[in-house]
Amino acid sequence: MPNTTPGDMYFMGLSATRFFHHWPDMAAEFDRISLHNAWIETFKHNGERMIPALKVSDRLRDAGLDPDTPPGTFQMRPLVYQMYVNQVRRLGVRIEFGKKVIEYWEDGERAGVLTDEGERFEGDLVVAADGVGSKSQKLVGGQVRAMKSGRAMWRAAFPRRYLDGNEEVKAFFKMKEGETGEEPIIRTWLGWVVFLCPVFFQFFFSSPFFLPFPLRKKHADDETAPAPTP
């Protein structure tokens, strides 16, 4: 999965990482893929710099937080996905892709799923991680429909080599010179109804340079949207 590009970066919190101590190999991989030396700077939507580039760890310390305690580092979503796949394989669990579950069931001490091809899989426990509208809801509290939140999120990640076609853009979105050489930097733009956050991160895989690029936007009819600022 190293070539998987959809997704962006995020902080993985303490409650989501406490259980890693049960699996030292996964804990070591999580530490390896986390961004311990990232920088961050913040701009207004018009390009004016609000906060100069600072180490994320320093900004956390300034806020009274410990950068060594989750969520003190950034993670790349595709790499976290690969980490979980690697751990499952280390445990000898067989993974079957391309299956569409159409029904969940439980009977006494057993539970399982039915696929659209009529296959039945059963076990002691079924984890339904298929999001809002999961067909498991009929067993665990009733069907819930998705509701409009007033916000939308678009995100992607692509190799840095695509910047080679525009030298001006490439120069702006360069890595940050730091103690270890070129270091990753998160640049955020804050503006009226739009939150733009390109993240620049170098990691050696078959596609060694990734640029996650999330865009969060409030709907124009969202009454909570703030007034524009100069």
C-alpha positions as CSV (number, residue, x, y, z in Angstrom):
1,M,0.0,0.0,0.0
2,P,2.9,2.5,-0.1
3,N,1.6,3.8,-3.4
4,T,-1.8,4.6,-1.9
5,T,-2.3,8.3,-2.4
6,P,-5.9,9.2,-1.2
7,G,-5.9,10.8,2.2
8,D,-4.0,13.4,4.2
9,M,-2.4,13.9,7.6
10,Y,-3.8,14.1,11.0
11,F,-2.9,13.8,14.7
12,M,-3.5,10.4,16.2
13,G,-4.6,10.9,19.8
14,L,-3.6,9.3,23.1
15,S,-6.7,7.2,23.4
16,A,-6.1,5.7,19.9
17,T,-2.4,4.8,20.6
18,R,-2.5,3.5,24.2
19,F,-3.1,-0.1,23.0
20,F,0.0,-0.1,20.9
21,H,2.1,-1.4,23.8
22,H,0.5,-4.8,23.2
23,W,2.2,-4.9,19.8
24,P,5.8,-3.6,20.0
25,D,6.4,-4.0,16.3
26,M,3.5,-1.8,15.4
27,A,4.5,0.7,18.1
28,A,7.9,0.9,16.5
29,E,6.5,1.3,13.0
30,F,4.1,4.1,14.3
31,D,7.1,5.9,15.8
32,R,9.0,5.6,12.5
33,I,6.3,7.0,10.3
34,S,5.3,9.8,12.6
35,L,6.6,13.4,11.9
36,H,8.8,14.2,14.8
37,N,10.6,17.2,13.2
38,A,7.8,19.0,11.4
39,W,7.4,22.7,11.2
40,I,4.2,24.7,10.9
41,E,3.4,28.3,9.8
42,T,0.0,30.0,9.4
43,F,-1.2,32.5,6.8
44,K,-4.4,34.5,6.3
45,H,-6.4,33.8,3.2
46,N,-4.8,36.8,1.5
47,G,-1.2,35.4,1.9
48,E,-0.2,37.5,4.9
49,R,1.8,35.4,7.3
50,M,0.1,35.3,10.8
51,I,2.6,33.0,12.6
52,P,6.1,32.4,11.3
53,A,7.5,28.9,10.8
54,L,8.1,27.2,14.2
55,K,8.7,23.6,15.2
56,V,5.4,21.9,16.0
57,S,7.1,20.6,19.2
58,D,7.9,24.2,20.3
59,R,4.4,25.4,19.6
60,L,3.0,22.5,21.7
61,R,5.4,23.3,24.6
62,D,4.4,27.0,24.4
63,A,0.8,25.8,24.9
64,G,1.8,23.7,27.9
65,L,1.7,20.4,26.1
66,D,4.2,17.5,25.9
67,P,5.2,16.8,22.2
68,D,6.2,13.3,23.2
69,T,2.7,12.5,24.3
70,P,0.1,11.8,21.5
71,P,-1.1,13.8,19.7
72,G,2.3,15.4,19.6
73,T,3.3,14.3,16.1
74,F,1.6,14.2,12.7
75,Q,0.8,11.0,10.8
76,M,0.2,10.4,7.2
77,R,-3.1,8.6,6.6
78,P,-1.8,6.2,3.9
79,L,1.1,5.2,6.0
80,V,-1.1,4.5,9.1
81,Y,-3.3,2.4,6.9
82,Q,-0.2,0.4,5.7
83,M,0.9,0.1,9.3
84,Y,-2.3,-1.6,10.3
85,V,-2.2,-3.9,7.3
86,N,1.4,-4.9,8.2
87,Q,0.4,-5.7,11.8
88,V,-2.6,-7.8,10.7
89,R,-0.3,-9.8,8.4
90,R,2.3,-10.2,11.1
91,L,-0.4,-11.8,13.2
92,G,-1.2,-14.2,10.4
93,V,-4.7,-12.9,9.8
94,R,-5.9,-13.4,6.2
95,I,-7.2,-10.3,4.4
96,E,-9.8,-10.6,1.7
97,F,-10.4,-7.5,-0.4
98,G,-13.2,-6.9,-2.9
99,K,-16.0,-8.2,-0.7
100,K,-19.3,-6.3,-0.4
101,V,-21.1,-7.0,2.8
102,I,-24.9,-6.7,2.5
103,E,-26.0,-8.1,5.9
104,Y,-24.8,-8.6,9.4
105,W,-26.2,-11.2,11.7
106,E,-25.7,-12.6,15.2
107,D,-27.0,-15.8,16.8
108,G,-26.2,-16.6,20.4
109,E,-22.5,-16.6,20.8
110,R,-21.6,-16.3,17.1
111,A,-21.8,-13.4,14.7
112,G,-21.1,-12.9,11.0
113,V,-21.7,-11.2,7.7
114,L,-23.3,-12.1,4.3
115,T,-21.8,-10.8,1.0
116,D,-23.5,-10.0,-2.2
117,E,-22.2,-13.2,-3.7
118,G,-23.9,-15.3,-1.0
119,E,-20.7,-16.0,1.1
120,R,-21.1,-16.2,4.8
121,F,-18.3,-15.3,7.2
122,E,-18.7,-15.9,10.9
123,G,-16.7,-15.5,14.1
124,D,-16.8,-14.7,17.8
125,L,-16.7,-11.0,17.0
126,V,-17.6,-8.8,14.0
127,V,-16.2,-5.2,13.8
128,A,-18.4,-3.1,11.5
129,A,-16.2,-0.2,10.4
130,D,-18.1,0.8,7.3
131,G,-19.2,4.3,8.4
132,V,-22.5,6.1,8.5
133,G,-25.3,4.0,7.1
134,S,-23.7,0.7,8.0
135,K,-26.1,-2.2,7.7
136,S,-25.0,-3.3,11.1
137,Q,-27.1,-0.6,12.6
138,K,-30.2,-2.7,12.6
139,L,-28.5,-4.8,15.2
140,V,-27.0,-2.0,17.3
141,G,-29.6,0.7,17.7
142,G,-31.4,1.3,14.5
143,Q,-30.6,2.7,11.1
144,V,-29.2,6.2,11.1
145,R,-29.3,8.4,8.0
146,A,-26.5,10.9,7.2
147,M,-27.3,14.5,8.0
148,K,-26.0,17.7,6.5
149,S,-23.2,19.2,8.6
150,G,-22.8,22.5,6.7
151,R,-19.2,21.6,5.9
152,A,-17.3,19.7,3.2
153,M,-13.8,18.2,3.1
154,W,-11.7,17.5,0.1
155,R,-8.3,15.9,0.5
156,A,-5.7,14.2,-1.7
157,A,-2.0,13.3,-1.7
158,F,0.3,13.2,-4.6
159,P,4.1,13.0,-5.3
160,R,6.1,16.2,-5.1
161,R,7.5,15.7,-8.6
162,Y,4.3,17.2,-10.0
163,L,5.6,20.6,-8.8
164,D,8.4,20.4,-11.3
165,G,6.2,22.0,-13.9
166,N,5.9,25.3,-12.1
167,E,9.1,26.7,-10.6
168,E,7.4,29.5,-8.7
169,V,5.0,27.1,-6.9
170,K,7.8,24.6,-6.3
171,A,9.9,27.3,-4.7
172,F,7.1,28.4,-2.4
173,F,6.2,24.8,-1.3
174,K,9.7,23.8,-0.5
175,M,10.8,21.9,2.6
176,K,12.2,23.7,5.6
177,E,15.9,23.8,6.2
178,G,16.4,22.5,9.8
179,E,18.9,20.6,12.0
180,T,18.5,17.4,10.0
181,G,18.5,19.0,6.6
182,E,15.3,19.4,4.7
183,E,12.4,18.9,7.1
184,P,8.6,18.7,6.6
185,I,6.6,21.8,7.0
186,I,2.8,22.3,7.4
187,R,1.5,25.5,5.9
188,T,-2.1,26.5,6.8
189,W,-4.3,29.3,5.4
190,L,-7.2,30.5,7.5
191,G,-9.9,32.4,5.7
192,W,-13.6,33.2,5.5
193,V,-15.6,30.0,5.0
194,V,-12.5,28.2,3.8
195,F,-9.7,26.4,5.7
196,L,-6.8,25.4,3.4
197,C,-4.0,23.3,4.7
198,P,-1.4,21.9,2.3
199,V,1.1,19.7,4.1
200,F,4.5,18.9,2.8
201,F,6.2,15.8,3.8
202,Q,9.1,13.8,2.5
203,F,9.2,10.0,3.0
204,F,11.1,7.4,1.1
205,F,8.8,4.9,-0.5
206,S,8.4,4.0,-4.2
207,S,6.9,7.5,-4.4
208,P,9.3,9.2,-2.0
209,F,7.7,12.8,-2.0
210,F,4.1,13.2,-0.9
211,L,2.0,16.4,-0.7
212,P,-1.2,15.8,1.2
213,F,-3.6,18.7,0.5
214,P,-6.9,18.9,2.5
215,L,-9.4,21.6,1.9
216,R,-12.3,22.2,4.3
217,K,-15.1,24.5,3.4
218,K,-18.3,25.7,5.0
219,H,-21.4,25.9,2.8
220,A,-22.3,29.3,1.7
221,D,-25.6,29.2,3.5
222,D,-24.0,28.3,6.8
223,E,-25.2,31.1,9.1
224,T,-22.3,30.4,11.5
225,A,-19.7,31.4,8.9
226,P,-17.7,34.5,10.0
227,A,-17.6,37.7,8.1
228,P,-14.7,38.2,5.8
229,T,-11.6,39.9,7.1
230,P,-9.2,42.1,5.1
